[in-house]
Amino acid sequence: MGKKRIILGMPKHNNIVAEIKKNLEYYDYDVTFVDSNPDYIKQFKYQNNMDRVHHAIRKVFYRDKSYKSQLKEKLLLEKTDKYLAMKQYDYSLIIRPDTYPLSLLQLIKSYTCKNMVGYQWDGLNRFPEVIPMIDLFDNFFVFDANDTKNIDFKNYPLKGITNFYFDMYKPEPVKHTGTIAYFVGSHILERVSAVNTCIKELYKNNIKLNFIIPTNDINKIQQYNLHHLITFGMENKVSFYENLRNVNKSDILVDIINPVHNGLSFRVYEALYFQKKLITNNPLVRNYDFYNPANILIWDNETLAKTLPDFLASPMKIINPEIVKKYSFGNWIKNILNLSPNQKIKLPL
């Protein structure tokens, strides 16, 4: 029996697409990536002067700026059709389908024999342009549990599912002295206060810090009270693979919630798999079957100083290996593609 063929589509954010592709290949999938915004679209130029003049006329006289976008979409469809035409595909998985034009999703579906799946990593209210696309998919998953309960979306067959950890990598703790706490994330104004509090309390407890916030904006950097303890600069932005290497070197993972999301970040599942303690201000983690207060400290700005010392001093508890395996990429992709056997993954109510 040959390899299962799958079309993968998603934004190229932080190189995570490379890790998903590798993990699919680890499970013997033949992966074809379809980009919604490839380089030839980013660098689009008019093919002739007639197109340029036509666009100018529509823009000036009819206030219609869509012609260039139409040409880009036409080119994207033509090139993608040629790219996909040599094969038929068992599955297609589109993560963040709102970043794809409907016509491209329809083309992908025409090449998909068994199951076309969508996964909306961000809430439907945040990117409502995806809503008219939902019915195109055989199965449509959401990250935000509120979407499955929202009365506005009751007519759509939404399924909730969590994130996962990449199980193609095996935990290999790196020997080091001291206790290292690791955080990486973009600058978000609403998180600054929590970062400040977390750094202050960890530093007071003699924890070594590896906090990375890749920004060069001096006004943003100065919002952090102990900014000399943080690594800034876009040159220090880490890929998803580099992030996993940093996880391996650490003892504690720090997860600070992005207020626009309503779910658990990858950091939570990395802590579970790599057997690291987790410090998080996301109270939702309490609702999951792997939650244990010996391993996961849920905190806020008022409680951290009081609860952190005992948490640092207490040993970790072993989590049932079957529960850990449940959140692996291997089990996640079986849930997504409706393949048996699998452990069902559901978002807590």
Disulfide bonds with the S-S distance in Angstrom:
none
